[in-house]
Amino acid sequence: MVQRRQRAESVRSSVARWAQIVARLTIQEAEHQIVTAYEIHAARPADVTLWTPALDRHQTIFGRAPDLAAGDRGFSSATNEQPATTRGVRRVVLPRRGPKSPARRAYEHQRWFRRAQQ
């Protein structure tokens, strides 16, 4: 019984350590979920601060801006959407937080926008 308890505690502690690493891990993917870059941060960064460096990294690796760049609500801000369009990203998928204007609601309701979130 003591051996099972020790093993269970060992598994719990390794899972907790792994969860701490995953919280600080940033993975960047291209089409078909191919990992193009990853980074382990010293502390957990805010998602908003990771958007522009990710676009720059994509431009460096592939020599052009992506046609479509998508992120979740954590990446969403007006300051992140603007650099993407100025870098040449044709379709930016950053769903906004909070209440949306009718124009923004229509923008986020477009088929390509909804498909990119899946």
C-alpha positions in Angstrom: 0.0 0.0 0.0 2.8 2.4 0.9 4.5 1.7 -2.5 1.3 2.5 -4.4 0.9 5.8 -2.5 4.5 6.8 -3.3 4.1 6.0 -6.9 0.9 8.0 -7.1 2.6 11.0 -5.4 5.5 10.7 -7.9 3.1 10.7 -10.8 1.2 13.7 -9.4 4.4 15.7 -8.9 5.7 14.9 -12.5 2.3 16.0 -13.9 2.4 19.2 -11.9 6.0 19.9 -13.2 4.9 19.2 -16.8 1.9 21.5 -16.4 4.2 24.3 -15.3 6.4 23.8 -18.4 3.4 23.7 -20.8 2.1 27.0 -19.3 5.3 28.7 -20.4 5.6 27.0 -23.8 4.7 28.8 -27.0 4.2 26.7 -30.1 3.9 28.3 -33.6 2.3 26.3 -36.3 2.0 26.6 -40.1 -0.5 24.9 -42.3 -1.5 21.3 -41.5 -0.3 21.8 -37.9 3.4 21.7 -38.8 5.4 23.2 -35.9 7.6 26.0 -37.3 8.9 27.4 -34.0 8.7 26.9 -30.2 9.9 28.7 -27.2 10.0 28.0 -23.5 9.7 31.3 -21.5 11.2 31.9 -18.0 7.8 33.1 -16.7 4.3 32.8 -18.2 4.0 35.7 -20.7 0.7 37.4 -21.6 -0.6 36.2 -25.0 -1.0 39.7 -26.2 2.8 40.2 -26.1 3.5 37.1 -28.3 1.6 38.1 -31.4 3.9 40.5 -33.2 7.1 38.4 -32.5 5.3 35.4 -34.0 4.5 37.3 -37.2 8.1 38.4 -37.4 9.4 34.9 -36.9 7.1 33.6 -39.6 8.3 36.3 -42.0 11.9 35.3 -41.2 11.4 31.6 -41.7 9.2 31.7 -44.9 10.3 35.1 -46.4 6.7 36.4 -46.5 3.7 37.2 -44.3 1.1 34.4 -43.7 -2.1 34.6 -45.8 -4.1 33.9 -42.6 -3.0 34.5 -39.0 -5.2 33.2 -36.2 -5.1 33.4 -32.4 -7.6 33.0 -29.6 -9.1 35.8 -27.5 -6.0 36.1 -25.4 -4.1 37.5 -28.4 -6.9 39.9 -29.3 -6.3 43.6 -29.2 -6.4 46.5 -31.6 -2.6 46.9 -31.2 -2.2 43.3 -32.5 -4.6 43.5 -35.4 -3.0 46.5 -36.9 0.6 45.1 -37.2 -0.7 42.0 -38.9 -2.4 44.0 -41.6 0.6 46.3 -42.1 2.9 43.2 -42.5 0.7 41.9 -45.3 -1.5 39.4 -43.6 -4.6 39.1 -45.7 -6.9 37.6 -43.1 -6.5 38.2 -39.4 -8.5 36.0 -37.0 -8.4 37.5 -33.6 -11.9 37.2 -31.9 -12.5 40.2 -29.7 -13.4 40.1 -26.1 -16.5 41.7 -24.6 -19.3 43.4 -26.4 -18.9 43.9 -30.2 -20.1 46.5 -32.6 -22.5 45.3 -35.4 -19.6 45.7 -37.9 -17.3 43.6 -35.8 -20.0 41.0 -35.3 -20.5 40.7 -39.0 -16.7 40.5 -39.6 -16.3 37.6 -37.1 -19.4 35.9 -38.6 -17.8 35.4 -42.0 -17.2 31.8 -43.1 -13.4 32.1 -43.3 -13.2 33.6 -39.9 -15.2 30.9 -38.2 -13.4 28.1 -40.1 -10.0 29.5 -39.0 -11.1 29.2 -35.3 -11.6 25.4 -35.6 
